[in-house]
Amino acid sequence: MRNVFAKLWADDAGVVTIEYLVLGTFLALALIVGVATLARSINVELNELAQAILSFNQSFAVSGTSTCVANVTGSSGTDPLQGGPASMQTRSTAPTTNIINDFVCD
């Protein structure tokens, strides 16, 4: 029986396989951690891009004008934001006013 344990202790046939198994396990764990970190970083960057797109102000205002022959009123539009803090939910432009030219009509 002692000879069997001595023979088993001296056997090197499976050592290389076990070394590759341990190395593969370490590489797999490192790959999982790396992919998780990469996914988190991409998610943060996409979130920042979405917030930047949401912060675009697409509101507009066109003031009116008036002459002797015609009168054009102004117009405006507001850009309601989707998401973000409650203090930034809506954005509006100043009310439009008509510009009256100072000249005498016949």
C-alpha positions as CSV (number, residue, x, y, z in Angstrom):
1,M,0.0,0.0,0.0
2,R,2.9,2.3,0.8
3,N,4.2,1.7,-2.7
4,V,0.9,2.9,-4.2
5,F,0.9,6.2,-2.4
6,A,4.6,6.8,-3.3
7,K,3.8,6.0,-6.9
8,L,0.8,8.4,-6.8
9,W,2.9,11.1,-5.2
10,A,5.5,10.9,-7.9
11,D,3.0,10.9,-10.7
12,D,3.2,14.1,-12.8
13,A,0.7,13.2,-15.5
14,G,-2.1,15.5,-14.4
15,V,-0.1,18.4,-13.0
16,V,0.0,20.3,-16.3
17,T,-3.8,19.9,-16.7
18,I,-4.4,21.3,-13.2
19,E,-2.1,24.2,-13.9
20,Y,-4.0,25.1,-17.0
21,L,-7.3,24.7,-15.2
22,V,-6.1,27.2,-12.4
23,L,-4.8,29.6,-15.1
24,G,-8.0,29.4,-17.0
25,T,-10.0,30.0,-13.9
26,F,-8.0,33.2,-13.1
27,L,-8.4,34.4,-16.7
28,A,-12.1,33.8,-16.6
29,L,-12.5,35.7,-13.4
30,A,-10.4,38.6,-14.7
31,L,-12.5,38.6,-17.9
32,I,-15.8,38.7,-16.0
33,V,-14.6,41.6,-13.8
34,G,-13.2,43.5,-16.9
35,V,-16.5,43.0,-18.9
36,A,-18.6,44.2,-15.9
37,T,-16.4,47.3,-15.5
38,L,-16.6,48.0,-19.2
39,A,-20.4,47.6,-19.2
40,R,-20.7,50.0,-16.3
41,S,-18.5,52.6,-18.0
42,I,-20.4,52.4,-21.2
43,N,-23.7,52.7,-19.3
44,V,-22.4,55.9,-17.6
45,E,-21.3,57.4,-20.9
46,L,-24.6,56.6,-22.6
47,N,-26.4,58.2,-19.6
48,E,-24.3,61.3,-19.9
49,L,-25.1,61.5,-23.6
50,A,-28.8,61.1,-22.9
51,Q,-28.7,63.9,-20.4
52,A,-26.9,66.1,-22.8
53,I,-29.5,65.5,-25.5
54,L,-32.3,66.2,-23.1
55,S,-30.7,69.5,-22.1
56,F,-30.9,70.9,-25.7
57,N,-33.2,73.9,-25.7
58,Q,-35.5,73.7,-28.7
59,S,-37.6,76.6,-27.7
60,F,-38.1,79.5,-30.1
61,A,-39.7,83.0,-30.2
62,V,-40.3,85.2,-33.2
63,S,-41.4,88.7,-32.5
64,G,-44.1,90.4,-34.7
65,T,-43.9,93.5,-36.8
66,S,-46.4,96.1,-37.8
67,T,-46.4,98.5,-40.8
68,C,-49.0,100.8,-42.4
69,V,-50.3,98.0,-44.6
70,A,-49.9,94.8,-42.5
71,N,-49.5,93.5,-39.1
72,V,-47.8,90.2,-38.3
73,T,-48.1,88.8,-34.8
74,G,-45.2,86.9,-33.1
75,S,-45.1,83.3,-32.1
76,S,-43.3,81.1,-29.6
77,G,-42.8,77.5,-28.6
78,T,-41.7,75.8,-25.5
79,D,-39.6,72.7,-25.1
80,P,-40.9,70.4,-22.2
81,L,-38.1,68.3,-20.9
82,Q,-38.6,64.5,-20.5
83,G,-37.0,63.4,-17.2
84,G,-34.4,65.1,-15.1
85,P,-34.9,67.0,-11.9
86,A,-38.3,68.5,-11.1
87,S,-36.9,72.0,-11.3
88,M,-36.0,71.5,-14.9
89,Q,-39.2,69.7,-16.1
90,T,-40.4,72.6,-18.3
91,R,-38.7,75.4,-20.0
92,S,-40.5,78.3,-21.6
93,T,-39.5,81.4,-23.5
94,A,-40.4,85.0,-22.7
95,P,-43.7,86.2,-24.1
96,T,-43.4,87.7,-27.5
97,T,-44.2,91.3,-28.2
98,N,-45.1,93.2,-31.3
99,I,-42.5,95.6,-32.6
100,I,-44.2,98.8,-33.9
101,N,-42.2,100.8,-36.3
102,D,-42.1,104.5,-35.5
103,F,-43.2,106.2,-38.7
104,V,-46.3,108.1,-39.8
105,C,-48.7,106.3,-42.1
106,D,-50.7,108.2,-44.7
